[in-house]
Amino acid sequence: MASSAAQYEWHVAGDGAIGMALAYRLHHHDERVVLLSRERQDDPAELLYEPFGESVVKWSCPTMHQPEGCSIQRLLVTTKAYSVMEVIERWSPVLQAGARVYFLQNGAGFLPDDALPASAVPLFVVNGGFTAFRAERRHVVQTSMKPVWIGNEAGAPVPTTASVEADLRVLDKVGFHARWTADIARYRWEKICINAIVNAQAVIHETTNGGLLENDQARLDIRSMCDELDPLLAAMSIDLSVDHLHEATIALLRATATNVSSTLQDYRRGSTRHELDRINLVLLEQARSLGIDMPVHEDVHARVTGLFDRGNRG
């Protein structure tokens, strides 16, 4: 029997590893959660969750793919950046007044100013430590649950409403360790820089994150890409040193050594869609607008987009 659309307090859009891991964590702590998907799925869907190498947990997750009869007060958008507007166009008509919409995307430029109803509260999440991967289509393995950063575009020093503050308490309780920050812009640009490096290099060398650490050329390229970002970050007044950026990139690769980057997954599937335009191209457009040359990043972007084009034609 289909689930009642009106009974849920948390709506998670996206059935990738992060979306399914978040849905499980909420469910495990007795929060009422439903997983939103583009296409009809079994309702409930039988999913597997594996926390840190412990025994696999089998659980039943309510699912929904159409908004009829639905009313959303908390929407967690966990899709890739290129799918954000598909989610918003489908589900924004059923957002309650004051609904909180949390965007977990890497990148920028995926949310037009007028995309959400005026009463909605958009919030940006920089996920630097809640990591998971799909061992199989419906089997998620959680690899870490370190703090994540949440803020709004205005850089408010504290959560903007009591409802947002309450949401953060719940997310922290379930293991999505949410921390509010007035400096979300810096965290977002750091994440964009790291992903521009890691995702592109993973495709070029066709390897796991950990495999990049074992590849001498990849390590040199990572250092070069970090160094080249120095004048851009300074011109943008982003307080982020390239040494910190390099250390953070290497730390991420170590922490997610067995992970296959999402861009490499897209490439291996022969997908016509990828996140390069919302990550790598965003950096290049910023540099071009400021008159800053970034030949290494230009070359890497051209190489990876070329690989996608040739793979898709083949």
C-alpha positions as a Python dict, from the first residue, in 0.01 Angstrom:
ca = {
    (1, 'M'): (0, 0, 0),
    (2, 'A'): (131, 348, -85),
    (3, 'S'): (237, 571, 202),
    (4, 'S'): (22, 863, 313),
    (5, 'A'): (182, 1176, 167),
    (6, 'A'): (80, 1396, 457),
    (7, 'Q'): (253, 1212, 742),
    (8, 'Y'): (619, 1302, 685),
    (9, 'E'): (825, 1578, 845),
    (10, 'W'): (1145, 1529, 642),
    (11, 'H'): (1147, 1496, 265),
    (12, 'V'): (1480, 1382, 117),
    (13, 'A'): (1514, 1440, -258),
    (14, 'G'): (1772, 1216, -420),
    (15, 'D'): (1830, 845, -378),
    (16, 'G'): (2209, 849, -406),
    (17, 'A'): (2439, 744, -123),
    (18, 'I'): (2408, 1066, 81),
    (19, 'G'): (2031, 1085, 41),
    (20, 'M'): (1979, 725, 145),
    (21, 'A'): (2225, 754, 435),
    (22, 'L'): (2050, 1067, 561),
    (23, 'A'): (1710, 903, 527),
    (24, 'Y'): (1830, 607, 731),
    (25, 'R'): (1982, 823, 1004),
    (26, 'L'): (1656, 1020, 1039),
    (27, 'H'): (1447, 702, 1037),
    (28, 'H'): (1674, 534, 1294),
    (29, 'H'): (1611, 823, 1534),
    (30, 'D'): (1234, 802, 1492),
    (31, 'E'): (1200, 1098, 1258),
    (32, 'R'): (928, 1067, 995),
    (33, 'V'): (1111, 1066, 664),
    (34, 'V'): (1029, 989, 300),
    (35, 'L'): (1266, 953, 6),
    (36, 'L'): (1165, 1148, -304),
    (37, 'S'): (1267, 1013, -643),
    (38, 'R'): (1225, 1104, -1009),
    (39, 'E'): (1064, 773, -1095),
    (40, 'R'): (821, 541, -923),
    (41, 'Q'): (985, 297, -684),
    (42, 'D'): (859, 27, -453),
    (43, 'D'): (684, 186, -156),
    (44, 'P'): (832, 118, 84),
    (45, 'A'): (1169, 42, -73),
    (46, 'E'): (1385, -223, 93),
    (47, 'L'): (1727, -68, 151),
    (48, 'L'): (2053, -176, 313),
    (49, 'Y'): (2261, 48, 538),
    (50, 'E'): (2609, -41, 661),
    (51, 'P'): (2753, 184, 934),
    (52, 'F'): (3134, 189, 955),
    (53, 'G'): (3187, -177, 874),
    (54, 'E'): (2930, -300, 1127),
    (55, 'S'): (2653, -543, 1045),
    (56, 'V'): (2432, -447, 754),
    (57, 'V'): (2089, -318, 852),
    (58, 'K'): (1793, -390, 628),
    (59, 'W'): (1518, -131, 653),
    (60, 'S'): (1201, -22, 477),
    (61, 'C'): (1204, 334, 344),
    (62, 'P'): (885, 513, 237),
    (63, 'T'): (917, 661, -111),
    (64, 'M'): (726, 916, -318),
    (65, 'H'): (765, 1037, -675),
    (66, 'Q'): (465, 1269, -725),
    (67, 'P'): (365, 1570, -507),
    (68, 'E'): (-10, 1510, -508),
    (69, 'G'): (-143, 1534, -153),
    (70, 'C'): (201, 1627, -20),
    (71, 'S'): (294, 1921, 205),
    (72, 'I'): (662, 1988, 272),
    (73, 'Q'): (810, 2179, 565),
    (74, 'R'): (1168, 2043, 543),
    (75, 'L'): (1323, 1950, 208),
    (76, 'L'): (1676, 1811, 186),
    (77, 'V'): (1800, 1830, -174),
    (78, 'T'): (2080, 1574, -205),
    (79, 'T'): (2091, 1540, -585),
    (80, 'K'): (2377, 1649, -808),
    (81, 'A'): (2383, 2015, -903),
    (82, 'Y'): (2247, 1958, -1252),
    (83, 'S'): (1930, 1797, -1110),
    (84, 'V'): (1843, 2068, -857),
    (85, 'M'): (1596, 2254, -1078),
    (86, 'E'): (1417, 1930, -1165),
    (87, 'V'): (1358, 1879, -792),
    (88, 'I'): (1247, 2238, -733),
    (89, 'E'): (1012, 2247, -1031),
    (90, 'R'): (840, 1929, -917),
    (91, 'W'): (819, 1990, -543),
    (92, 'S'): (813, 2369, -488),
    (93, 'P'): (434, 2389, -543),
    (94, 'V'): (382, 2189, -223),
    (95, 'L'): (629, 2375, -1),
    (96, 'Q'): (460, 2517, 308),
    (97, 'A'): (500, 2884, 392),
    (98, 'G'): (836, 2915, 566),
    (99, 'A'): (954, 2574, 443),
    (100, 'R'): (1326, 2517, 488),
    (101, 'V'): (1507, 2390, 178),
    (102, 'Y'): (1857, 2255, 239),
    (103, 'F'): (2090, 2231, -61),
    (104, 'L'): (2374, 1979, -29),
    (105, 'Q'): (2522, 2035, -375),
    (106, 'N'): (2883, 2086, -470),
    (107, 'G'): (2923, 2385, -695),
    (108, 'A'): (2745, 2713, -763),
    (109, 'G'): (2499, 2867, -1003),
    (110, 'F'): (2245, 2585, -977),
    (111, 'L'): (1972, 2792, -807),
    (112, 'P'): (1829, 3097, -989),
    (113, 'D'): (1718, 3383, -764),
    (114, 'D'): (1349, 3324, -836),
    (115, 'A'): (1354, 2944, -822),
    (116, 'L'): (1183, 2911, -483),
    (117, 'P'): (860, 3064, -352),
    (118, 'A'): (926, 3391, -171),
    (119, 'S'): (826, 3238, 164),
    (120, 'A'): (1075, 2949, 142),
    (121, 'V'): (1401, 2958, 337),
    (122, 'P'): (1698, 2841, 124),
    (123, 'L'): (1997, 2710, 318),
    (124, 'F'): (2330, 2587, 189),
    (125, 'V'): (2508, 2283, 329),
    (126, 'V'): (2880, 2221, 284),
    (127, 'N'): (2940, 1855, 345),
    (128, 'G'): (3299, 1799, 440),
    (129, 'G'): (3253, 1494, 657),
    (130, 'F'): (2925, 1302, 611),
    (131, 'T'): (3049, 1051, 356),
    (132, 'A'): (2898, 735, 212),
    (133, 'F'): (2902, 529, -105),
    (134, 'R'): (2674, 281, -273),
    (135, 'A'): (2813, -73, -268),
    (136, 'E'): (2513, -169, -480),
    (137, 'R'): (2205, 12, -609),
    (138, 'R'): (2023, 0, -273),
    (139, 'H'): (2313, -74, -40),
    (140, 'V'): (2480, 227, 124),
    (141, 'V'): (2803, 212, 323),
    (142, 'Q'): (2865, 501, 562),
    (143, 'T'): (3233, 595, 584),
    (144, 'S'): (3234, 898, 817),
    (145, 'M'): (3004, 1136, 1003),
    (146, 'K'): (3214, 1445, 1066),
    (147, 'P'): (3065, 1796, 1105),
    (148, 'V'): (2899, 1974, 814),
    (149, 'W'): (2843, 2347, 775),
    (150, 'I'): (2510, 2521, 716),
    (151, 'G'): (2438, 2886, 645),
    (152, 'N'): (2247, 3124, 422),
    (153, 'E'): (2357, 3340, 134),
    (154, 'A'): (2339, 3655, 347),
    (155, 'G'): (2593, 3516, 594),
    (156, 'A'): (2368, 3548, 897),
    (157, 'P'): (2564, 3501, 1222),
    (158, 'V'): (2299, 3273, 1378),
    (159, 'P'): (2018, 3052, 1242),
    (160, 'T'): (1759, 3274, 1080),
    (161, 'T'): (1452, 3131, 1256),
    (162, 'A'): (1367, 2913, 1553),
    (163, 'S'): (1253, 2645, 1305),
    (164, 'V'): (1594, 2638, 1139),
    (165, 'E'): (1761, 2615, 1480),
    (166, 'A'): (1533, 2322, 1569),
    (167, 'D'): (1615, 2149, 1239),
    (168, 'L'): (1986, 2174, 1311),
    (169, 'R'): (1938, 2016, 1653),
    (170, 'V'): (1760, 1720, 1495),
    (171, 'L'): (2017, 1681, 1217),
    (172, 'D'): (2298, 1689, 1473),
    (173, 'K'): (2121, 1430, 1688),
    (174, 'V'): (2084, 1183, 1402),
    (175, 'G'): (2452, 1201, 1307),
    (176, 'F'): (2444, 1468, 1038),
    (177, 'H'): (2652, 1693, 1261),
    (178, 'A'): (2521, 2033, 1156),
    (179, 'R'): (2708, 2350, 1252),
    (180, 'W'): (2578, 2694, 1161),
    (181, 'T'): (2829, 2937, 1014),
    (182, 'A'): (2823, 3300, 907),
    (183, 'D'): (3107, 3216, 666),
    (184, 'I'): (2926, 2967, 444),
    (185, 'A'): (3067, 3140, 133),
    (186, 'R'): (3423, 3048, 230),
    (187, 'Y'): (3326, 2687, 300),
    (188, 'R'): (3138, 2665, -30),
    (189, 'W'): (3433, 2798, -232),
    (190, 'E'): (3673, 2565, -52),
    (191, 'K'): (3448, 2273, -140),
    (192, 'I'): (3420, 2390, -501),
    (193, 'C'): (3799, 2412, -530),
    (194, 'I'): (3855, 2068, -380),
    (195, 'N'): (3591, 1905, -598),
    (196, 'A'): (3721, 2077, -910),
    (197, 'I'): (4055, 1912, -840),
    (198, 'V'): (3945, 1569, -718),
    (199, 'N'): (3663, 1501, -964),
    (200, 'A'): (3864, 1605, -1268),
    (201, 'Q'): (4176, 1413, -1168),
    (202, 'A'): (3970, 1102, -1089),
    (203, 'V'): (3835, 1103, -1446),
    (204, 'I'): (4173, 1176, -1608),
    (205, 'H'): (4341, 892, -1418),
    (206, 'E'): (4029, 672, -1396),
    (207, 'T'): (4088, 576, -1036),
    (208, 'T'): (3943, 590, -688),
    (209, 'N'): (4013, 883, -461),
    (210, 'G'): (4281, 683, -286),
    (211, 'G'): (4430, 584, -620),
    (212, 'L'): (4513, 949, -686),
    (213, 'L'): (4744, 946, -384),
    (214, 'E'): (4935, 654, -531),
    (215, 'N'): (4980, 821, -871),
    (216, 'D'): (5285, 1050, -891),
    (217, 'Q'): (5149, 1252, -1184),
    (218, 'A'): (4813, 1297, -1014),
    (219, 'R'): (4983, 1426, -698),
    (220, 'L'): (5183, 1678, -903),
    (221, 'D'): (4868, 1790, -1086),
    (222, 'I'): (4679, 1833, -759),
    (223, 'R'): (4955, 2056, -624),
    (224, 'S'): (4964, 2261, -945),
    (225, 'M'): (4586, 2309, -943),
    (226, 'C'): (4597, 2423, -579),
    (227, 'D'): (4880, 2669, -642),
    (228, 'E'): (4707, 2821, -943),
    (229, 'L'): (4402, 2908, -733),
    (230, 'D'): (4599, 3145, -508),
    (231, 'P'): (4549, 3471, -707),
    (232, 'L'): (4185, 3390, -774),
    (233, 'L'): (4099, 3332, -409),
    (234, 'A'): (4284, 3649, -311),
    (235, 'A'): (4098, 3853, -574),
    (236, 'M'): (3766, 3715, -447),
    (237, 'S'): (3860, 3801, -85),
    (238, 'I'): (3822, 3437, 15),
    (239, 'D'): (4037, 3373, 322),
    (240, 'L'): (4178, 3041, 211),
    (241, 'S'): (4548, 2964, 168),
    (242, 'V'): (4661, 2723, -101),
    (243, 'D'): (4859, 2525, 158),
    (244, 'H'): (4539, 2470, 355),
    (245, 'L'): (4356, 2385, 34),
    (246, 'H'): (4620, 2128, -60),
    (247, 'E'): (4618, 1974, 288),
    (248, 'A'): (4238, 1957, 287),
    (249, 'T'): (4238, 1791, -56),
    (250, 'I'): (4488, 1528, 51),
    (251, 'A'): (4296, 1469, 376),
    (252, 'L'): (3975, 1416, 178),
    (253, 'L'): (4143, 1166, -53),
    (254, 'R'): (4271, 971, 245),
    (255, 'A'): (3935, 976, 423),
    (256, 'T'): (3749, 863, 111),
    (257, 'A'): (4019, 639, -36),
    (258, 'T'): (3779, 366, -151),
    (259, 'N'): (3525, 610, -298),
    (260, 'V'): (3474, 656, -670),
    (261, 'S'): (3402, 1023, -738),
    (262, 'S'): (3056, 1107, -866),
    (263, 'T'): (3201, 1257, -1185),
    (264, 'L'): (3396, 940, -1258),
    (265, 'Q'): (3079, 739, -1199),
    (266, 'D'): (2899, 958, -1454),
    (267, 'Y'): (3185, 912, -1701),
    (268, 'R'): (3190, 533, -1662),
    (269, 'R'): (2815, 517, -1721),
    (270, 'G'): (2856, 712, -2044),
    (271, 'S'): (2631, 983, -1902),
    (272, 'T'): (2565, 1297, -2102),
    (273, 'R'): (2544, 1492, -1776),
    (274, 'H'): (2819, 1592, -1537),
    (275, 'E'): (2891, 1858, -1274),
    (276, 'L'): (3189, 2023, -1443),
    (277, 'D'): (2986, 2329, -1545),
    (278, 'R'): (2881, 2390, -1183),
    (279, 'I'): (3225, 2331, -1036),
    (280, 'N'): (3527, 2364, -1268),
    (281, 'L'): (3368, 2607, -1511),
    (282, 'V'): (3248, 2827, -1223),
    (283, 'L'): (3609, 2877, -1113),
    (284, 'L'): (3724, 2947, -1468),
    (285, 'E'): (3448, 3201, -1528),
    (286, 'Q'): (3537, 3377, -1203),
    (287, 'A'): (3903, 3390, -1311),
    (288, 'R'): (3819, 3516, -1659),
    (289, 'S'): (3595, 3788, -1518),
    (290, 'L'): (3882, 3907, -1298),
    (291, 'G'): (4145, 3888, -1571),
    (292, 'I'): (4330, 3601, -1402),
    (293, 'D'): (4493, 3330, -1614),
    (294, 'M'): (4454, 2970, -1497),
    (295, 'P'): (4611, 2761, -1775),
    (296, 'V'): (4634, 2442, -1567),
    (297, 'H'): (4265, 2453, -1479),
    (298, 'E'): (4175, 2545, -1839),
    (299, 'D'): (4370, 2245, -1966),
    (300, 'V'): (4222, 2006, -1709),
    (301, 'H'): (3869, 2124, -1785),
    (302, 'A'): (3922, 2083, -2159),
    (303, 'R'): (4069, 1734, -2112),
    (304, 'V'): (3784, 1609, -1894),
    (305, 'T'): (3505, 1758, -2105),
    (306, 'G'): (3681, 1606, -2408),
    (307, 'L'): (3681, 1265, -2242),
    (308, 'F'): (3308, 1295, -2172),
    (309, 'D'): (3237, 1404, -2531),
    (310, 'R'): (3438, 1120, -2685),
    (311, 'G'): (3297, 863, -2444),
    (312, 'N'): (2940, 966, -2509),
    (313, 'R'): (2989, 961, -2886),
    (314, 'G'): (3139, 615, -2861),
}
